[in-house]
Amino acid sequence: MGFGSYDESEQQNHEVETDDDSEGVDVHENDHEGEARFEAGASTDDLVSQLKDMKSEDDE
């Protein structure tokens, strides 16, 4: 069969061997509660001005 052709045999249920002793991924292993804050030390106007300068340098 050519590339992209539909093959009904590929659509059948296939048994997959699994190792019951394997460890799963703990998606909550690194969860934390809290809050992160930072201060940029610059005003919003200064930061916007710097961003505009960076964008204009990219355009050149």
C-alpha positions as CSV (number, residue, x, y, z in Angstrom):
1,M,0.0,0.0,0.0
2,G,1.1,3.5,-0.7
3,F,1.8,6.2,1.9
4,G,-1.3,7.4,3.5
5,S,-3.4,4.5,2.4
6,Y,-6.1,3.3,4.8
7,D,-5.3,-0.2,6.2
8,E,-8.1,-1.7,8.2
9,S,-5.7,-4.1,10.0
10,E,-4.0,-1.1,11.5
11,Q,-7.2,0.0,13.1
12,Q,-7.8,-3.2,15.1
13,N,-7.2,-3.3,18.8
14,H,-3.6,-4.2,19.5
15,E,-2.5,-5.7,22.8
16,V,0.2,-3.8,24.5
17,E,2.4,-5.5,27.1
18,T,2.7,-3.5,30.3
19,D,5.0,-4.0,33.2
20,D,2.8,-3.7,36.3
21,D,5.9,-3.1,38.5
22,S,6.8,0.1,36.5
23,E,6.5,3.4,38.2
24,G,4.1,6.0,36.8
25,V,4.9,9.6,36.6
26,D,3.7,11.7,39.6
27,V,2.5,14.9,38.1
28,H,2.0,16.4,41.5
29,E,5.5,15.6,42.8
30,N,6.7,19.3,42.5
31,D,3.4,21.1,43.3
32,H,3.7,23.9,45.7
33,E,1.4,26.5,47.1
34,G,2.5,30.0,47.4
35,E,3.0,33.2,45.6
36,A,5.9,34.6,43.6
37,R,6.6,38.3,43.4
38,F,9.3,40.4,41.9
39,E,10.1,44.0,41.4
40,A,11.7,45.1,38.1
41,G,13.2,48.3,39.6
42,A,12.0,50.2,36.5
43,S,8.7,51.9,35.7
44,T,6.3,50.4,33.2
45,D,7.1,53.3,30.8
46,D,10.8,52.5,31.0
47,L,10.2,48.8,30.3
48,V,7.8,49.6,27.3
49,S,10.4,51.9,25.9
50,Q,13.1,49.3,26.2
51,L,10.8,46.8,24.4
52,K,10.2,49.2,21.6
53,D,13.9,49.7,21.2
54,M,14.5,45.9,21.0
55,K,11.8,45.5,18.5
56,S,13.1,48.3,16.3
57,E,16.6,46.7,16.4
58,D,15.1,43.4,15.2
59,D,13.4,45.2,12.3
60,E,16.7,46.8,11.1
